Amino acid sequence: MTADLIHVARPLGMTALAFVISVVATPLLIRLLKRFKMGKSIRDAESAPVMAAKHAHKAGTPTMGGIVIWATVLIIVFAFALGSYLFPGTWLGDANFLSRGQTWLPLGLLAVSALVGLADDYLNIRRMGGGKGGGLRMRYRILSYTLVAILGAWWFYTRLDWSQLHVPFYGTFDIGLWYVPFFILVVASTSFSVNEIDGLDGLAGGTLLASFGAFAVIAWSQGRFDLATLCAAIIGALIGFLWFNITPAEVFMGDTGSMPLGTVLAVVALMTNQPLLLLIIGLPFVIESLSVIIQVTSKKLRGKKVFLSAPIHHHLEAIGWSEPRIVMRFWLISFVLAGLGVVLALIDKI
């Protein structure tokens, strides 16, 4: 098989394989989560009236479903890496996409942030921790995003010797040590934003699907074929998970899904040197986090709410939009923005 065919077939094949594994494994995980009573806790009416009114029936729905997404990706990555090592010179070598320059960092941060998210989910289920209804307090959650981002920034700057920032249609600039705080800001804010959008059945999964699809194309167009294949594997695992996560959801993604996926999305944007396009491709995430920031700031400074509830998808619920309508419209917007981002990235290369 020629190199060009491999670079096309490998990401498509990994998408299909990840989908099959995910769609088969998710029902098994759901049964396991139910057996150990790993059900979602819904906040009370006093602290979150809109959520309590609209989502009370979802209490007890298995959460931590994100396990199947990152576990599927890690299994595929290391299975083919091991196969390539044990059987060199075979097709397994062509299928392997574990590489120091492209996939070590996103996979490492995927694993670390998945464990942090898993711990947060467990605290929420058991109603432990300082957060409302259980789980980590917001300040500690943001701190955990930041610590993971610092780990990534250290690797990026010292191991990959990366300090250049590309501004679309303007140029690429070496910003030196300033790249470290920039990296931390991008990763921490994206992780936070993806976590905030994970509040309705299928909402986070569909919007992430669009964003990873866009950056898979961008990475592929830059010749970063291992990175593009990683995105493709995530897409396949996400589709399999969404089969059970769309309304009415049989399982929720949880922080163990949203946190690592947000982290990896940010890292992929940075590794393709198109983090500024993430503002367009991931605009729904930006809007969600901004709505929370505006709401919290307004309550502290003015003593008044701007939205009936935050993030903004809960505000839309409060004014009468149905959950499927909100989710589908977010999906449509996400795919349009993903397409726009890809077009801008490709034009920028000309």
C-alpha positions, 0 to 999 in steps of 0.5 A: 500500500502506498504512503498516500493510501495509508494516510487516508485509510488509517484514520478512516479505519481507526474511526470505524474500529473505535466506533465498533469497540465503543458501541459494543463496550458502552452497554457493558459499562452501563451495566457495570455502573448500575451494579455499583450504583454510579448514578448522577446526582442532581442539584437541589432546587435551592441551589439550581432551580432550573436544573432541579425542575428540568432534570430531576428525572435524570437522577440515578442515570449512570455517569462516568460514561467517558471511560469508554471513550478514552479507554477505547482510544488508549486500547487502540493506540497501545494495541497497534503500537505493541503489534508494530513492536512485536511484528515489525515490517507488517501492516501493523507498523503502518497502522501504528500512530504512537509517536513522540512528536505528535501523540505522546503529549495528547495521550499522556494528558488524556490519561492524567485528566481522565483520572482527575475527572474520574475522581471528581465524578466519584465525589459527585456520586457519593455527594462528597467534596466541597462542590454543590451537590458533591464533587470538587469545588469550582476553584479546585476544578479550575486548579486541576485544569491548570495543573494538567495544563502546566504539565503539558506546557512543560513538555511542549516548551522543553521537550518539543522546543515549541514557542511559536504562535501562528496568527491566521493570515498574519504570520508566525511569531516566536513568543519565547517563554510567553508560550508557557502561560499561553499554553496553560490558558488555552488548555485550562479554558478549553477543559473548563468550557467543555465541562460546562457544555456537558449538561444536556443529553448528547450536547458535549458529544456532538459539539466535540465531534464537530471540533475533532473532525475539523482539527483532524482535517487540519492536522492531515492537511499539515502532514501530521498524520499520526495526530489526525489519526488520533483525532479520528479514533476519538471521533469513532469512540465518540460516535459509539458513545453518542449512540447511548447518550442522545435523548433520552440518555442511558449514560452520561459522559461525566467529568472523566469524559469532558475534562480529558476530551477538552484537554486533548482538543486544546492540545491538538489545536496547539500542535497544529499551531492553530489555537486561535481558530479554536475560538471559531471552531469551538465557539459554542464552548466559548459561549458556554463558559462566557455565560457562566463568567458573566453570570457569576460576575454579575451576581457578585458585583450587582447582586443580579442574574443576567441569565435565568440559569447558566450555562446558557443551555440551561437559560434556553431550557428556562425560556421554554426550549426543549432539550432536543431542540437545544442540542440539535441546534448546537450541533448544527452550529458546531458543524457549520463553524467546524467547516468554516474553521477548516476553510480558513485553515486551508486558505491560510496555507495558500 
